[in-house]
Amino acid sequence: MVFIGLLVAALALPAHADQEQDLVSYVDENTQRLVDKLNEERGLYERDPEAFYASMDEELREFVDFRRIAARVMGRYARQSSPEQRDAFVEKFKRSLFDSYAQALVSADDFTIEVKGAEINANNSNRAVVDMEVETSGGNRYPVTYSMYKADEDHWMMENVIVEGINIGLAFRDRFSQEMEQNQGEVQAVIDGWGSAVKSLNLEDEVDKS
């Protein structure tokens, strides 16, 4: 039985390796396209923020599962909300990200992103992590990890990001929980004030301190 198990594992390795290389190529293609888009539209954010948001949303919607991320940020409180509130939070969540980080991205010095490798979960072939490195023009390097899941047979989507050891999804979920406590469990109040909550989170400071 042990021999059979080892044989099956050995036979599976080449296919697994091919899938991981395909995932590296897929993430690299999407990441580099996003960087190119940001470079092309640096001035658009100042001239027409709404057009910038629409452009970024279109660029990311097939790669980042904002709905899945937002549901995880809401966590157990999602059950207390209506479908309309959940839909509203998805849009509010996306907008808060753009509002909080768009200016920093478009005004940042030149940077490059290298996809270092991918690892498909040995226990669940529909889950994977992709490791990258961001290098600034000044030579600073920052490790970034995407958590990916397979939405269908051929389509991987990003569901979380870890930057310099900071789990972004978890940080947002903790903040949503804190906001729920401060607003006496009023989901709508948290949704309405989410933009300010994200700004006060200061994730950039947390990353810089890590």
Backbone as CSV, one residue per row, in Angstrom:
resi,resn,N_x,N_y,N_z,CA_x,CA_y,CA_z,C_x,C_y,C_z
1,MET,0.826,-1.204,0.000,0.000,0.000,0.000,0.865,1.260,0.000
2,VAL,1.936,1.257,0.807,2.831,2.405,0.842,3.487,2.604,-0.519
3,PHE,3.907,1.478,-1.121,4.553,1.540,-2.434,3.604,2.143,-3.478
4,ILE,2.339,1.710,-3.449,1.348,2.223,-4.398,1.150,3.732,-4.194
5,GLY,1.097,4.132,-2.912,0.932,5.549,-2.624,2.087,6.378,-3.145
6,LEU,3.316,5.884,-2.961,4.492,6.592,-3.459,4.497,6.651,-4.980
7,LEU,4.071,5.562,-5.607,4.036,5.513,-7.057,3.047,6.539,-7.610
8,VAL,1.859,6.604,-6.993,0.858,7.568,-7.427,1.382,8.994,-7.252
9,ALA,2.030,9.243,-6.126,2.578,10.579,-5.876,3.635,10.938,-6.899
10,ALA,4.487,9.972,-7.226,5.551,10.213,-8.195,4.986,10.506,-9.575
11,LEU,3.946,9.778,-9.952,3.328,9.989,-11.258,2.627,11.337,-11.326
12,ALA,2.149,11.812,-10.181,1.394,13.062,-10.158,2.295,14.289,-10.180
13,LEU,3.544,14.152,-9.785,4.431,15.294,-9.656,4.606,16.098,-10.942
14,PRO,4.877,15.479,-12.091,5.057,16.288,-13.300,3.829,17.129,-13.645
15,ALA,2.644,16.552,-13.542,1.426,17.296,-13.844,1.246,18.452,-12.866
16,HIS,1.540,18.187,-11.585,1.431,19.219,-10.561,2.384,20.360,-10.864
17,ALA,3.612,20.003,-11.243,4.617,21.016,-11.554,4.180,21.850,-12.752
18,ASP,3.588,21.205,-13.753,3.103,21.931,-14.916,2.007,22.914,-14.519
19,GLN,1.093,22.501,-13.635,0.014,23.372,-13.183,0.574,24.586,-12.444
20,GLU,1.589,24.357,-11.621,2.189,25.464,-10.877,2.873,26.450,-11.821
21,GLN,3.545,25.938,-12.848,4.185,26.834,-13.810,3.147,27.612,-14.605
22,ASP,2.043,26.946,-14.941,0.957,27.646,-15.627,0.387,28.754,-14.745
23,LEU,0.278,28.493,-13.452,-0.247,29.490,-12.522,0.707,30.671,-12.406
24,VAL,2.006,30.394,-12.365,3.002,31.464,-12.337,2.838,32.358,-13.567
25,SER,2.707,31.746,-14.727,2.561,32.511,-15.965,1.282,33.337,-15.957
26,TYR,0.210,32.740,-15.451,-1.092,33.416,-15.408,-1.037,34.632,-14.482
27,VAL,-0.477,34.460,-13.285,-0.392,35.567,-12.329,0.554,36.645,-12.852
28,ASP,1.662,36.234,-13.439,2.620,37.202,-13.980,1.976,38.034,-15.085
29,GLU,1.239,37.384,-15.962,0.577,38.096,-17.058,-0.402,39.131,-16.526
30,ASN,-1.228,38.745,-15.549,-2.206,39.669,-14.991,-1.548,40.794,-14.200
31,THR,-0.504,40.460,-13.467,0.181,41.458,-12.651,0.882,42.487,-13.518
32,GLN,1.600,42.024,-14.526,2.314,42.962,-15.394,1.344,43.828,-16.184
33,ARG,0.205,43.270,-16.573,-0.786,44.060,-17.292,-1.340,45.169,-16.395
34,LEU,-1.532,44.851,-15.109,-2.020,45.856,-14.169,-0.992,46.967,-13.972
35,VAL,0.278,46.596,-13.841,1.340,47.596,-13.683,1.390,48.503,-14.906
36,ASP,1.293,47.904,-16.085,1.286,48.701,-17.321,0.096,49.660,-17.344
37,LYS,-1.045,49.166,-16.894,-2.254,49.987,-16.870,-2.084,51.174,-15.919
38,LEU,-1.506,50.910,-14.763,-1.278,51.984,-13.801,-0.330,53.030,-14.375
39,ASN,0.721,52.569,-15.051,1.677,53.499,-15.647,1.024,54.342,-16.740
40,GLU,0.130,53.728,-17.506,-0.555,54.437,-18.589,-1.517,55.503,-18.045
41,GLU,-2.104,55.220,-16.895,-3.194,56.067,-16.414,-2.853,56.833,-15.136
42,ARG,-1.585,57.119,-14.947,-1.180,57.852,-13.747,-1.915,59.186,-13.643
43,GLY,-2.101,59.863,-14.769,-2.757,61.162,-14.730,-4.269,61.089,-14.676
44,LEU,-4.846,59.943,-15.007,-6.300,59.821,-15.062,-6.930,59.952,-13.685
45,TYR,-6.258,59.456,-12.649,-6.826,59.504,-11.306,-7.103,60.950,-10.890
46,GLU,-6.179,61.862,-11.226,-6.357,63.259,-10.852,-7.402,63.932,-11.732
47,ARG,-7.432,63.589,-13.019,-8.354,64.241,-13.945,-9.785,63.745,-13.799
48,ASP,-9.939,62.435,-13.646,-11.275,61.839,-13.645,-11.269,60.575,-12.788
49,PRO,-11.415,60.728,-11.462,-11.360,59.561,-10.572,-12.362,58.476,-10.939
50,GLU,-13.567,58.862,-11.359,-14.579,57.860,-11.677,-14.139,57.000,-12.856
51,ALA,-13.532,57.625,-13.853,-13.034,56.867,-14.998,-11.895,55.946,-14.572
52,PHE,-11.070,56.427,-13.640,-9.973,55.604,-13.144,-10.513,54.380,-12.407
53,TYR,-11.503,54.575,-11.530,-12.091,53.464,-10.790,-12.700,52.439,-11.740
54,ALA,-13.415,52.933,-12.755,-14.052,52.028,-13.714,-13.002,51.228,-14.481
55,SER,-11.915,51.883,-14.827,-10.846,51.205,-15.568,-10.190,50.128,-14.714
56,MET,-9.907,50.450,-13.456,-9.269,49.484,-12.568,-10.207,48.311,-12.257
57,ASP,-11.489,48.622,-12.088,-12.460,47.572,-11.812,-12.534,46.598,-12.983
58,GLU,-12.553,47.137,-14.181,-12.605,46.277,-15.368,-11.344,45.425,-15.480
59,GLU,-10.210,46.018,-15.126,-8.938,45.313,-15.229,-8.832,44.173,-14.221
60,LEU,-9.443,44.361,-13.038,-9.247,43.416,-11.942,-10.363,42.394,-11.772
61,ARG,-11.526,42.630,-12.327,-12.699,41.825,-11.989,-12.559,40.350,-12.356
62,GLU,-11.753,40.031,-13.382,-11.584,38.641,-13.772,-10.420,37.965,-13.054
63,PHE,-9.716,38.741,-12.214,-8.544,38.205,-11.514,-8.701,38.233,-10.004
64,VAL,-9.402,39.241,-9.481,-9.599,39.390,-8.033,-11.069,39.160,-7.715
65,ASP,-11.351,38.237,-6.807,-12.736,37.949,-6.430,-13.135,38.867,-5.277
66,PHE,-13.519,40.096,-5.623,-13.876,41.076,-4.603,-15.068,40.607,-3.776
67,ARG,-16.016,39.937,-4.404,-17.197,39.480,-3.667,-16.801,38.460,-2.597
68,ARG,-15.929,37.558,-2.937,-15.475,36.542,-1.986,-14.688,37.186,-0.843
69,ILE,-13.827,38.134,-1.192,-13.018,38.818,-0.181,-13.923,39.607,0.760
70,ALA,-14.879,40.329,0.184,-15.783,41.138,1.009,-16.599,40.273,1.955
71,ALA,-17.041,39.109,1.477,-17.819,38.205,2.336,-16.970,37.736,3.513
72,ARG,-15.709,37.473,3.262,-14.818,37.041,4.350,-14.530,38.183,5.316
73,VAL,-14.464,39.386,4.796,-14.259,40.538,5.673,-15.455,40.699,6.607
74,MET,-16.649,40.531,6.082,-17.852,40.608,6.920,-17.915,39.444,7.902
75,GLY,-17.376,38.300,7.506,-17.342,37.137,8.389,-18.729,36.714,8.839
76,ARG,-18.863,36.423,10.124,-20.137,35.941,10.660,-21.238,36.987,10.579
77,TYR,-20.842,38.252,10.436,-21.844,39.306,10.363,-22.563,39.319,9.024
78,ALA,-22.026,38.614,8.039,-22.712,38.540,6.747,-24.101,37.928,6.903
79,ARG,-24.247,37.013,7.863,-25.548,36.364,8.078,-26.577,37.337,8.644
80,GLN,-26.113,38.424,9.242,-27.021,39.412,9.804,-27.443,40.452,8.761
81,SER,-26.870,40.392,7.586,-27.131,41.409,6.578,-28.051,40.867,5.491
82,SER,-28.697,41.772,4.795,-29.561,41.389,3.681,-28.715,41.225,2.414
83,PRO,-29.258,40.550,1.398,-28.529,40.451,0.128,-28.169,41.826,-0.431
84,GLU,-29.069,42.783,-0.275,-28.804,44.135,-0.765,-27.643,44.776,-0.003
85,GLN,-27.578,44.534,1.295,-26.463,45.082,2.081,-25.155,44.423,1.703
86,ARG,-25.189,43.126,1.445,-23.960,42.436,1.033,-23.479,42.959,-0.318
87,ASP,-24.407,43.170,-1.222,-24.037,43.745,-2.525,-23.450,45.138,-2.348
88,ALA,-24.090,45.922,-1.482,-23.617,47.284,-1.245,-22.219,47.275,-0.640
89,PHE,-21.959,46.315,0.241,-20.638,46.276,0.867,-19.558,45.887,-0.136
90,VAL,-19.873,45.011,-1.082,-18.895,44.664,-2.116,-18.447,45.933,-2.845
91,GLU,-19.410,46.745,-3.257,-19.078,47.970,-3.971,-18.349,48.962,-3.065
92,LYS,-18.799,49.059,-1.823,-18.152,49.967,-0.869,-16.722,49.507,-0.584
93,PHE,-16.538,48.209,-0.486,-15.220,47.646,-0.208,-14.265,47.957,-1.356
94,LYS,-14.707,47.718,-2.591,-13.855,48.015,-3.743,-13.511,49.498,-3.793
95,ARG,-14.518,50.328,-3.596,-14.285,51.767,-3.676,-13.331,52.240,-2.587
96,SER,-13.453,51.658,-1.403,-12.562,52.061,-0.310,-11.115,51.707,-0.621
97,LEU,-10.910,50.558,-1.263,-9.554,50.176,-1.644,-8.979,51.162,-2.655
98,PHE,-9.783,51.494,-3.667,-9.317,52.444,-4.668,-9.051,53.808,-4.043
99,ASP,-9.963,54.263,-3.195,-9.800,55.569,-2.560,-8.555,55.618,-1.679
100,SER,-8.291,54.531,-0.978,-7.191,54.509,-0.012,-5.828,54.328,-0.659
101,TYR,-5.785,53.556,-1.745,-4.483,53.161,-2.275,-4.196,53.630,-3.688
102,ALA,-5.199,54.148,-4.397,-4.965,54.571,-5.779,-3.935,55.689,-5.840
103,GLN,-4.100,56.684,-4.994,-3.175,57.812,-5.025,-1.749,57.366,-4.749
104,ALA,-1.591,56.458,-3.792,-0.247,55.978,-3.474,0.357,55.231,-4.657
105,LEU,-0.474,54.446,-5.356,0.024,53.669,-6.489,0.411,54.551,-7.664
106,VAL,-0.465,55.489,-8.017,-0.190,56.289,-9.209,0.911,57.318,-8.973
107,SER,1.180,57.669,-7.720,2.225,58.652,-7.436,3.538,57.993,-7.008
108,ALA,3.546,56.669,-6.908,4.742,55.954,-6.464,5.832,56.020,-7.524
109,ASP,7.071,55.930,-7.068,8.180,55.804,-7.996,8.035,54.491,-8.766
110,ASP,8.786,54.398,-9.844,8.727,53.180,-10.636,9.045,51.958,-9.767
111,PHE,8.345,50.873,-10.029,8.612,49.637,-9.315,8.407,48.473,-10.264
112,THR,8.999,47.350,-9.916,8.839,46.134,-10.709,8.326,45.029,-9.795
113,ILE,7.613,44.078,-10.389,7.086,42.938,-9.647,7.545,41.656,-10.330
114,GLU,8.184,40.810,-9.572,8.637,39.523,-10.100,7.868,38.398,-9.414
115,VAL,7.255,37.546,-10.203,6.572,36.372,-9.662,7.615,35.279,-9.466
116,LYS,7.811,34.889,-8.210,8.909,33.971,-7.875,8.528,32.503,-8.027
117,GLY,7.272,32.168,-7.735,6.871,30.771,-7.817,5.471,30.569,-7.271
118,ALA,4.927,29.405,-7.529,3.588,29.047,-7.055,3.628,27.662,-6.431
119,GLU,2.752,27.464,-5.462,2.639,26.148,-4.811,1.165,25.798,-4.659
120,ILE,0.763,24.732,-5.318,-0.607,24.254,-5.199,-0.727,23.405,-3.936
121,ASN,-1.779,23.642,-3.186,-2.000,22.930,-1.928,-2.038,21.420,-2.169
122,ALA,-1.217,20.688,-1.432,-1.141,19.240,-1.614,-2.437,18.534,-1.239
123,ASN,-3.206,19.146,-0.352,-4.456,18.529,0.102,-5.689,19.037,-0.642
124,ASN,-5.509,20.090,-1.434,-6.638,20.663,-2.166,-6.097,21.348,-3.419
125,SER,-6.237,20.701,-4.538,-5.658,21.212,-5.784,-6.366,22.462,-6.289
126,ASN,-7.435,22.880,-5.610,-8.132,24.111,-5.983,-7.656,25.321,-5.175
127,ARG,-6.603,25.127,-4.385,-6.025,26.206,-3.594,-4.534,26.302,-3.899
128,ALA,-4.022,27.521,-3.882,-2.599,27.711,-4.167,-2.129,29.037,-3.586
129,VAL,-0.828,29.169,-3.420,-0.222,30.445,-3.051,0.815,30.791,-4.116
130,VAL,0.927,32.084,-4.386,1.886,32.571,-5.375,2.759,33.621,-4.710
131,ASP,4.062,33.395,-4.717,5.001,34.320,-4.077,5.585,35.282,-5.101
132,MET,5.636,36.547,-4.710,6.168,37.586,-5.577,7.106,38.480,-4.784
133,GLU,7.803,39.327,-5.512,8.666,40.315,-4.870,8.515,41.634,-5.608
134,VAL,8.225,42.676,-4.848,8.132,44.025,-5.407,9.444,44.734,-5.113
135,GLU,10.036,45.326,-6.157,11.273,46.081,-5.974,11.055,47.514,-6.423
136,THR,11.355,48.459,-5.525,11.196,49.873,-5.851,12.421,50.370,-6.606
137,SER,12.287,51.573,-7.150,13.414,52.157,-7.883,14.610,52.396,-6.972
138,GLY,14.344,52.520,-5.659,15.427,52.711,-4.704,16.090,51.429,-4.258
139,GLY,15.602,50.295,-4.741,16.215,49.012,-4.415,15.586,48.287,-3.245
140,ASN,14.545,48.853,-2.632,13.853,48.154,-1.550,13.023,47.009,-2.117
141,ARG,13.000,45.904,-1.390,12.277,44.718,-1.839,11.229,44.338,-0.791
142,TYR,10.041,43.973,-1.270,8.939,43.611,-0.384,8.321,42.297,-0.861
143,PRO,8.280,41.292,0.018,7.614,40.041,-0.368,6.101,40.184,-0.328
144,VAL,5.453,39.647,-1.341,3.994,39.653,-1.448,3.542,38.250,-1.806
145,THR,2.492,37.786,-1.145,1.939,36.460,-1.444,0.460,36.589,-1.769
146,TYR,0.076,36.031,-2.907,-1.336,35.936,-3.265,-1.872,34.591,-2.821
147,SER,-3.037,34.584,-2.212,-3.784,33.347,-1.993,-4.769,33.215,-3.145
148,MET,-4.732,32.066,-3.822,-5.544,31.852,-5.013,-6.478,30.663,-4.808
149,TYR,-7.601,30.705,-5.500,-8.474,29.534,-5.534,-8.981,29.363,-6.953
150,LYS,-9.327,28.138,-7.303,-9.794,27.841,-8.651,-11.309,27.994,-8.680
151,ALA,-11.771,29.039,-9.351,-13.194,29.322,-9.418,-13.926,28.322,-10.294
152,ASP,-13.276,27.860,-11.328,-13.816,26.782,-12.154,-12.638,25.978,-12.671
153,GLU,-12.861,25.121,-13.628,-11.827,24.171,-14.042,-10.538,24.840,-14.491
154,ASP,-10.633,25.990,-15.129,-9.439,26.613,-15.697,-9.152,28.024,-15.196
155,HIS,-9.961,28.528,-14.282,-9.870,29.942,-13.947,-9.496,30.146,-12.475
156,TRP,-8.284,30.654,-12.230,-7.833,30.971,-10.888,-8.206,32.411,-10.552
157,MET,-8.582,32.626,-9.300,-8.909,33.963,-8.805,-8.144,34.229,-7.511
158,MET,-7.785,35.490,-7.309,-7.089,35.865,-6.080,-8.118,36.154,-4.984
159,GLU,-7.885,35.615,-3.771,-8.837,35.779,-2.674,-8.221,36.411,-1.428
160,ASN,-6.924,36.654,-1.442,-6.303,37.328,-0.301,-4.882,37.723,-0.682
161,VAL,-4.313,38.644,0.099,-2.946,39.098,-0.122,-2.240,39.197,1.218
162,ILE,-0.987,38.782,1.244,-0.132,38.955,2.415,1.062,39.803,1.980
163,VAL,1.267,40.934,2.644,2.353,41.846,2.314,3.261,42.000,3.525
164,GLU,4.527,41.643,3.354,5.481,41.756,4.456,4.956,41.087,5.720
165,GLY,4.299,39.948,5.553,3.785,39.206,6.696,2.451,39.689,7.230
166,ILE,1.909,40.781,6.670,0.621,41.312,7.105,-0.483,40.688,6.257
167,ASN,-1.378,39.939,6.887,-2.501,39.326,6.199,-3.581,40.393,6.010
168,ILE,-3.702,40.879,4.765,-4.587,42.007,4.512,-6.046,41.643,4.766
169,GLY,-6.462,40.475,4.303,-7.840,40.060,4.507,-8.202,39.959,5.976
170,LEU,-7.292,39.409,6.768,-7.535,39.282,8.206,-7.581,40.649,8.880
171,ALA,-6.713,41.554,8.434,-6.716,42.903,9.013,-8.049,43.603,8.757
172,PHE,-8.574,43.453,7.537,-9.872,44.049,7.217,-10.991,43.392,8.019
173,ARG,-10.931,42.081,8.188,-11.979,41.382,8.943,-11.979,41.828,10.406
174,ASP,-10.795,41.976,10.978,-10.700,42.453,12.359,-11.298,43.860,12.481
175,ARG,-11.017,44.699,11.477,-11.554,46.055,11.534,-13.075,46.059,11.393
176,PHE,-13.617,45.194,10.535,-15.071,45.121,10.395,-15.700,44.708,11.719
177,SER,-15.095,43.740,12.389,-15.606,43.286,13.676,-15.566,44.412,14.710
178,GLN,-14.475,45.173,14.716,-14.361,46.302,15.642,-15.436,47.353,15.356
179,GLU,-15.658,47.612,14.063,-16.668,48.595,13.683,-18.072,48.134,14.095
180,MET,-18.335,46.833,13.991,-19.624,46.303,14.413,-19.835,46.516,15.899
181,GLU,-18.802,46.297,16.678,-18.913,46.509,18.123,-19.154,47.987,18.437
182,GLN,-18.426,48.867,17.755,-18.552,50.299,18.019,-19.899,50.847,17.572
183,ASN,-20.523,50.172,16.591,-21.817,50.628,16.084,-22.974,49.773,16.577
184,GLN,-22.771,49.110,17.729,-23.821,48.325,18.374,-24.494,47.325,17.417
185,GLY,-23.688,46.725,16.557,-24.204,45.680,15.679,-25.015,46.169,14.497
186,GLU,-24.950,47.447,14.196,-25.696,47.998,13.054,-24.871,47.829,11.777
187,VAL,-25.231,46.819,10.997,-24.468,46.518,9.786,-24.453,47.704,8.825
188,GLN,-25.599,48.336,8.636,-25.674,49.431,7.669,-24.761,50.583,8.061
189,ALA,-24.649,50.840,9.344,-23.770,51.915,9.806,-22.315,51.604,9.483
190,VAL,-21.940,50.335,9.627,-20.563,49.931,9.313,-20.306,50.060,7.817
191,ILE,-21.271,49.632,7.016,-21.127,49.747,5.562,-20.985,51.210,5.156
192,ASP,-21.840,52.052,5.708,-21.815,53.474,5.358,-20.486,54.129,5.728
193,GLY,-19.893,53.702,6.827,-18.655,54.326,7.283,-17.396,53.568,6.926
194,TRP,-17.508,52.590,6.019,-16.371,51.710,5.759,-15.163,52.442,5.168
195,GLY,-15.406,53.432,4.337,-14.283,54.156,3.745,-13.393,54.780,4.795
196,SER,-13.996,55.410,5.784,-13.228,56.030,6.861,-12.528,54.976,7.706
197,ALA,-13.182,53.831,7.892,-12.584,52.755,8.687,-11.325,52.229,8.026
198,VAL,-11.352,52.104,6.708,-10.166,51.610,5.985,-9.029,52.619,6.085
199,LYS,-9.347,53.900,5.920,-8.294,54.917,6.011,-7.637,54.921,7.380
200,SER,-8.429,54.707,8.422,-7.887,54.732,9.777,-7.086,53.481,10.107
201,LEU,-7.220,52.463,9.246,-6.497,51.216,9.504,-5.000,51.378,9.294
202,ASN,-4.586,52.244,8.344,-3.180,52.544,8.101,-2.353,51.290,7.863
203,LEU,-2.770,50.507,6.880,-2.038,49.282,6.584,-0.616,49.564,6.110
204,GLU,-0.427,50.697,5.425,0.923,51.014,4.969,1.880,51.141,6.148
205,ASP,1.400,51.779,7.243,2.237,51.913,8.428,2.553,50.551,9.035
206,GLU,1.556,49.661,9.050,1.775,48.333,9.607,2.810,47.563,8.795
207,VAL,2.728,47.697,7.474,3.708,47.027,6.606,5.094,47.599,6.837
208,ASP,5.190,48.926,6.926,6.492,49.558,7.127,7.131,49.138,8.452
209,LYS,6.296,48.878,9.469,6.820,48.503,10.790,7.190,47.029,10.869
210,SER,6.714,46.218,9.912,6.921,44.767,10.006,8.344,44.384,9.611
